[in-house]
Amino acid sequence: MDPKDWTRRRISARLGNRSQLMVETDFRYGIDVDLCAKTPKLLFLVLSTCDHFEWREAVRKSWGNNLPEGQKVMFFMGKDKLCKHDLMKEVNEFDDVVRSDVDGRDAAEQVFSALAWVHRRCPLAQFLVLVAEDAYVNTARFTLFTHQESGSANRMYGALLRHMTPDRHTDSHSTAGTHPVTTAEWPWSNLPPFLAGPSLVLTGDVVPRLLAAAPAAPALPSLPAVYVGGLVPLVNRVMRIGVAEFFVDSPPDDTGEDEDECVYAKHGVIERVSSPRQLMRIHDQVTDVQVMRNLTCTISPKCKVKVDGKCMFFAQKEKKKSRKKHPLP
């Protein structure tokens, strides 16, 4: 769906009598919970799909279990007429699911319906984290992150991509890219810097600003990641900050010759985990490193030359090229 269709219909903003920003939204929630009777410092919103109960169970039993004080997790999904899962039974048991009236297949609309819920239900949360259901979240790293960024405002954090070019191969038989963009959608040769997503961290104050900016941002339905993580924050001058290696777009390889016991624990978010079972395995490994052995994991450059067990020459950090040409939705 064209973002202009639903943003102008769902979101309106104006200045109040004291020049304060007033945002009104028309998203509706058939299933709702009240997690913010006591405002959390850090709220995790896990974007899920109705039938994916196994993923939600894996989150509840792994990183979403026994969260540090001040952190809460909830699952957010859109409507799905084909869903066969007994969602109400799950809601009655766990009370951590919200379902909105948006199309669950529309990534951008689902994100903004989640932001509207936060604005309505939990406006005082200091940090908001959006992640997909197939992401592993290292809550200990987030505890440190929020402590270091305490007092920050007007910020979005994620995997920042620059100098990206739109894919002009609109031929259905072309294999050049998976998200072609026509010149009618985006006539310029470069895309704006954007946070690739789906994992994003927001300071709580930017939620109403992003909602207010959504109807004014240029529509880019082919690339919702660019719309959500680039164009919308650009309209209201929200800072987009790339956090190197905090977000990784797939589980790191743990089968190499140089065994790295911190291969998972040094990251904040690991996206695109292959299965709920792998999510549990990553959690067990991170728990063993951080809790059982009390190791501190940091990200450091790879060593190319060792002398007497000490690194004498570090490799320069390589730039990832996997996201260079064709940004993910």
C-alpha positions in Angstrom: 0.0 0.0 0.0 1.2 3.5 -0.8 2.3 5.2 2.5 0.4 8.3 1.5 -2.9 6.4 1.5 -2.8 5.2 5.0 -0.7 7.9 6.7 -3.0 10.8 5.7 -6.0 8.6 6.7 -4.6 7.3 9.9 -2.3 10.1 11.3 -2.9 13.9 11.9 -0.7 16.4 13.7 -1.1 20.0 14.8 0.4 22.5 17.2 -1.5 23.0 20.5 -2.2 26.3 22.3 1.3 26.3 23.8 2.9 25.3 20.5 3.3 21.7 21.7 3.0 18.9 19.1 -0.4 17.2 19.2 -0.6 13.9 17.3 -3.8 11.9 16.8 -4.0 8.5 15.2 -6.8 6.2 14.0 -5.2 2.8 14.4 -7.3 0.4 16.3 -6.3 -2.6 18.4 -8.6 -5.6 18.6 -6.3 -7.2 21.1 -4.6 -4.8 23.6 -2.7 -5.0 26.8 -1.6 -2.5 29.4 2.1 -3.1 30.0 2.9 0.5 31.1 1.1 0.8 34.4 4.7 1.2 35.6 6.6 2.9 32.8 9.5 0.8 31.6 12.9 2.4 30.8 13.3 0.1 27.8 10.4 -1.4 25.8 10.9 -4.1 23.3 8.3 -4.4 20.5 8.7 -7.7 18.7 7.0 -7.5 15.3 5.4 -10.9 14.8 2.9 -12.9 12.7 -0.2 -14.5 14.1 0.7 -18.1 13.1 4.3 -17.9 14.3 3.6 -19.0 17.9 6.8 -21.1 18.0 8.9 -17.9 17.5 7.1 -16.1 20.3 7.6 -19.1 22.6 11.3 -19.1 21.8 11.6 -15.4 22.7 9.6 -15.9 25.9 11.9 -18.8 26.9 15.1 -17.2 25.9 16.0 -13.5 25.8 12.5 -12.3 26.8 12.6 -14.3 30.0 13.7 -12.8 33.3 14.3 -9.4 31.8 16.4 -6.9 33.9 14.3 -4.4 35.9 12.9 -1.6 33.8 12.7 -3.7 30.6 9.5 -5.2 29.1 8.7 -7.1 26.0 5.5 -7.3 24.0 4.6 -8.9 20.6 2.9 -6.7 18.0 1.1 -8.0 14.9 -1.4 -6.9 12.3 -4.6 -8.6 11.2 -4.3 -11.9 9.3 -7.5 -13.6 8.0 -5.7 -16.8 7.3 -4.4 -17.3 10.8 -5.3 -20.7 12.2 -3.6 -20.2 15.6 -5.8 -19.8 18.7 -4.5 -16.3 19.5 -6.9 -15.6 22.3 -5.8 -18.6 24.2 -2.2 -17.3 24.0 -3.3 -13.8 25.0 -5.1 -15.1 28.1 -2.1 -17.1 29.1 0.7 -14.6 28.6 -1.0 -11.1 28.2 1.8 -9.8 26.1 0.3 -9.5 22.6 -1.2 -6.5 20.8 -3.0 -6.9 17.4 -3.8 -3.9 15.3 -6.2 -3.5 12.4 -3.4 -3.0 9.8 -2.4 -5.5 7.1 0.3 -7.6 8.8 2.1 -7.8 5.4 2.7 -4.1 5.2 6.0 -3.5 7.0 5.8 0.3 7.2 2.2 0.5 8.3 2.8 -2.2 11.0 5.7 -0.2 12.4 3.7 3.0 12.6 0.7 1.3 14.1 3.2 0.0 16.8 4.5 3.6 17.3 1.0 4.9 17.6 0.3 2.3 20.3 3.4 3.4 22.2 2.4 7.0 21.9 -1.0 6.2 23.3 -0.2 3.6 25.9 3.4 4.2 26.9 4.5 7.7 26.1 7.1 8.0 28.9 9.2 5.0 27.9 12.8 6.3 27.6 13.9 3.8 24.9 11.9 1.8 22.3 13.4 -1.2 20.5 11.7 -2.6 17.4 12.9 -6.0 16.4 11.6 -8.9 14.2 10.5 -12.1 15.8 13.5 -13.9 14.3 16.0 -11.7 16.0 18.1 -12.5 19.1 18.4 -9.7 21.5 21.2 -9.5 24.1 19.5 -7.7 26.9 22.7 -7.3 28.9 24.2 -5.3 26.0 21.1 -3.2 25.9 21.4 -2.5 29.7 24.9 -1.1 29.0 23.7 0.7 25.9 20.8 2.5 27.6 23.1 3.4 30.5 25.7 5.0 28.2 23.0 6.8 26.2 20.9 7.9 29.2 19.8 11.5 28.7 20.0 11.3 24.9 17.2 12.6 22.8 16.1 13.0 19.2 17.9 9.8 18.1 17.3 6.6 16.2 20.0 3.9 16.2 20.5 1.0 13.8 22.6 -0.3 10.9 23.2 3.0 9.0 23.6 2.6 5.2 25.0 5.4 3.0 25.6 5.9 -0.7 23.0 3.3 -1.7 21.6 3.4 -5.2 18.1 2.4 -6.2 17.6 -0.8 -8.2 16.3 0.2 -11.6 15.9 -3.4 -12.9 12.1 -3.4 -13.1 12.0 -6.4 -15.5 10.2 -9.2 -13.7 12.7 -11.7 -15.2 15.7 -9.7 -13.8 17.7 -11.2 -11.0 19.7 -8.0 -10.3 17.8 -7.0 -7.2 14.8 -8.0 -5.2 13.3 -4.6 -4.6 13.2 -2.6 -7.9 12.4 1.1 -7.7 11.0 3.0 -10.6 12.0 6.6 -11.5 8.4 7.6 -10.8 8.9 6.5 -7.2 12.4 7.9 -6.7 13.9 9.9 -9.6 17.2 10.6 -7.9 20.4 8.5 -8.4 21.1 7.9 -4.7 18.9 7.0 -1.7 19.2 9.1 1.5 21.2 7.6 4.4 18.9 5.3 6.3 18.8 2.8 9.1 18.3 -0.6 7.4 16.2 -2.3 9.9 14.2 -4.3 10.8 15.9 -3.6 14.2 15.7 0.0 15.4 16.3 1.7 18.7 14.5 5.0 19.4 14.7 7.5 22.2 11.1 7.8 23.5 10.8 11.5 22.5 11.0 10.8 18.8 7.8 8.7 18.6 5.4 11.6 18.2 7.8 13.3 15.9 8.0 10.3 13.6 4.2 9.9 13.6 3.8 13.6 12.7 6.4 13.3 9.9 5.0 10.2 8.3 2.3 11.9 6.1 4.8 14.5 4.9 7.6 12.1 3.9 7.8 11.1 0.2 6.1 7.8 -0.4 8.4 4.9 -1.2 6.3 1.7 -1.1 9.0 -0.5 -2.8 11.5 0.2 0.0 9.7 0.5 3.4 13.1 0.4 5.2 14.2 3.6 3.4 10.8 5.2 4.2 10.8 4.3 7.9 14.6 4.6 8.6 15.5 7.4 6.3 12.8 9.6 4.8 10.5 10.0 7.8 13.2 10.9 10.3 14.7 13.3 7.7 11.4 15.3 7.6 11.6 16.2 11.3 15.4 16.1 11.6 15.6 13.1 13.8 19.2 12.0 14.1 20.0 8.6 12.6 23.0 7.0 14.3 24.8 3.9 13.1 26.1 1.7 15.8 29.0 -0.4 14.4 28.6 -4.2 14.9 25.9 -3.7 17.5 23.3 -4.9 14.9 24.3 -7.8 12.6 22.0 -8.9 9.8 22.6 -12.7 10.3 24.1 -15.1 12.9 27.9 -14.9 12.8 29.8 -18.0 11.7 30.8 -20.0 14.8 32.5 -22.8 12.9 35.8 -21.1 11.9 39.2 -22.2 12.9 39.7 -19.3 15.3 37.2 -20.1 18.0 35.6 -17.0 19.4 33.6 -17.6 22.6 32.1 -14.1 22.2 30.9 -14.7 18.6 27.3 -14.0 19.7 27.6 -12.3 23.1 29.5 -9.2 21.7 26.5 -8.1 19.6 23.3 -6.4 20.7 20.9 -7.8 18.0 21.4 -10.7 15.7 18.8 -10.7 12.9 17.5 -13.4 10.6 18.0 -16.3 13.0 17.1 -19.4 11.0 14.7 -21.1 13.4 13.4 -21.0 17.0 15.8 -23.8 17.9 18.7 -21.7 16.7 17.4 -18.8 18.7 17.5 -21.0 21.9 21.0 -22.2 21.0 22.3 -18.7 20.7 20.7 -17.7 24.0 22.3 -20.7 25.8 25.7 -19.8 24.4 25.3 -16.1 25.4 24.1 -17.1 28.9 27.1 -19.4 29.3 29.5 -16.7 28.4 27.9 -13.7 30.2 26.4 -15.4 33.3 28.1 -18.7 34.0 31.6 -17.6 33.1 31.1 -13.9 33.6 33.1 -12.9 30.6 33.1 -9.3 29.1 32.8 -9.4 25.4 33.9 -6.5 23.2 34.2 -6.1 19.5 37.8 -5.8 18.3 39.5 -6.0 14.9 40.8 -9.4 13.7 44.4 -10.2 14.4 46.5 -11.0 11.3 49.9 -11.5 12.9 50.6 -13.0 16.4 54.0 -13.2 18.1 54.2 -15.3 21.3 50.5 -15.4 21.6 50.1 -11.6 21.3 48.6 -9.7 18.4 51.2 -7.6 16.6 49.1 -6.6 13.6 45.4 -6.0 13.4 43.4 -6.2 10.2 41.6 -3.1 9.0 37.8 -3.3 9.4 36.2 -4.6 6.3 33.2 -2.8 4.9 30.2 -5.0 4.4 29.0 -5.1 0.8 26.0 -7.4 1.1 23.6 -4.5 1.6 25.4 -2.1 -0.8 23.1 -2.1 -3.8 19.8 -3.5 -2.8 18.5 -2.4 0.6 16.2 -4.8 2.5 12.5 -3.9 3.0 
